[in-house]
């Protein structure tokens, strides 16, 4: 039974929206999309990796030198000023922690001393050739001496140059300005100013003075210079503060692990030898500073104690003399048990009060009055004074003789204990000052680094790989989001109400054919079926042919119209190749180029465009004059003819229906390649005379709205399309999974026999035992081709 455009399209099964929505967010879709766009991913990856490799090649090398310091309490130094401090709890100041020492290491007092000792205010470096000069100099082996300069580039350094400057002073207004030092012959040099003016010349090792019109002249002393004559060096004098800031940025201190009090001192820079020297200087200066601080503190305490010893000794002598005189005057005086107890307690309190006041005076020399230690000591003094006042009140209740005896005895006892305590403390401070080691020790000294710390090739290449793939994926998804398509053709079927007849894969061969036709280089037929019958697109078109044969099963001639919503969808490709495939199964097929404005089927079939359809409909040519026979393909063609401005009127007035009826008597199938339906009404006019009409859309360039408008445009004139075809599906596309099968060319090519079979065949011929065919059967090329594949 024949289906025409007036019959209803078969009803589609109910739409399962949940399955469509699930497919729309499937991870498989994204993976397939990335696989489709593997070229973009590869280009992006190669681009990022190339930039990274270029950076690794040209980037200056950064080195890192480090040393280890141990921070602990100085056990040789007894921080207590008096013996009474032994019972007190050590304060935070007596227990140095790593974090406080980190800040001391990063202080200007330490870094400034390093800047002065190493003369880091002066920065100098060879002047390398732009971009690649430093890389070439780095590749040069310094043991081979100074590298030879390229011809005409003697001013640049190429590797092996050395420069060491002991002194470089400039006026203040020339600080941070770039000077130029030029190497001369006979170990001499030339100094040029910021404006490239010659300031002075002199030999290596001597101080050169240049007067530049300022109150302060320019002083330069070069200690070492090794370079070819004419080589230039960049020379800059910075302020001490700027040099300290530069060192501070490159310098870092961290605790190796928590509560270990082991510090790692690190410095980064471009000169490995100077880095190691700077780190060792920083560590040594810090350790020496802590030793000096401890020694100074011990000396300060010792001086205070020694200043108090004569005073205490004098008071002791006076107290002993007064007690002796009182006894001579009054004879032996008995002291009661109560008086002895009061004497002992009062002596202890008075001794403790004197010690606390001495401690307060010692703290007052280095601490503020609001310091917690000062406040605590003052509170202890007040408590001792209150207890001592209470004891003195009880002593006044004793008899007069006993009061005097207790008072004199207390003075002797207090001064004796105080003098003894001061002697012991002084001796302890002498020992501490002599054996002080400070709070810090160097565990590991810095060594000259052999390998650069940065850049790290492995890390950078890994990051570049991730960035390249991420950037490429972002481009793929952005490109995909900007394309015009619906997410799932099955959803499009139900939105438009048309069945999907075929999904034609992308063909690289067809793309090359189209490019050759556009360039005018191909004069043979441009039909893919004739060039590559095994192409996967041709296999899908064979499936379309089978579907049409089943749908349009009839001995009558069938008129098939192929159109599209917009240009560039591939309707001409479908029309021509479908016609060629219909002809391959012994059908008489006619192809009509109905696009009388821009039809190009004459270029595809390598023939002339005139006379053609427009000439036939206008009466300028007869039917026999416009039909072109193409024996290679087994089809006939009616080209577009002369271009006309009113093709719609020509289709209506040109007796199109009568012409088609006349052609049906000669052909089994008539394939009409019509203009786009949304661009002109020609397709709607011709569709009324077609038995089947198909809309061709290209993947990534269609929308459901375009399909609906095209469908509505045809229905307005009484034409209902039979279905739609998706063209140019990318390989592995997840939007419409297809299953393609095609023979590989390697399956059809004649294979040479193995060497051992050839040898066996030759041996059989030599022995005359059998014919060659018994050992090696003939390979017939005609048998290698499957008739079903050749169609």
Beta strands, then each sheet from edge to edge (+ up, - down):
strand 1: 63-71
strand 2: 122-126
strand 3: 162-169
strand 4: 178-184
strand 5: 188-192
strand 6: 198-203
strand 7: 207-210
strand 8: 218-226
strand 9: 232-237
strand 10: 251-255
strand 11: 262-269
strand 12: 440-444
strand 13: 500-505
strand 14: 558-563
strand 15: 589-593
strand 16: 627-630
strand 17: 635-638
strand 18: 669-673
strand 19: 692-698
strand 20: 723-729
sheet 1: 10+ 11- 1+ 12-
sheet 2: 2+ 9- 4+ 5- 6+
sheet 3: 3+ 8- 7+
sheet 4: 13+ 20+ 19+ 14+ 18+ 15+ 17+ 16-
end
